[in-house]
């Protein structure tokens, strides 16, 4: 999808700096427009622009590199998740659910998308993916936690998650046999 030449071109163009400035501008402008201080939208925009440039001038380069790497990873992962969701919906992966009207079951079943039926599970999965992107992009170093570079922390986390999934499948099958 994105090769090294594209990323190096965006880095030379200052994409990380532009991204940081846009993020700061959006957050400050959003806060100012919500609290309505000052009342003029033009003044809110000017204040947000100035604060964006001040943040850009005072931020360490490690934070800019982290934001750039995290945003690139987040975009790629979001596109991948979106494609998986589209394929699951097109395939018609649904779950039957008893229809309830006025608090009583009607005896009929309706088909509901698995994303609608289990929103908390998919929310937890998305949170885990976001945490892994944060760690993989160097977020722990930005927070001041030194991570040894001899191994990949994200790889270890994925390995532990795979072991946990295998254990869960083994124990759930033992429960079915009893």
Secondary structure, DSSP 8 states (H G I E B T S, - for coil): ---HHHHHHHHHHTHHHHHHHHHHHHHHHHHHHHHT-SS-HHHHHHHHHHHHHHHHHHS-HHHHHHHHHHHHHHHHHHHHHHHHHHHHHHHT-EEEEEEEETTEEEEEEEEEEHHHHTHHHHHHHHHHHHHHHHHHTTHHHHTT----TTS-HHHHHHHHHHHHHHHHHHHHHHHHH-
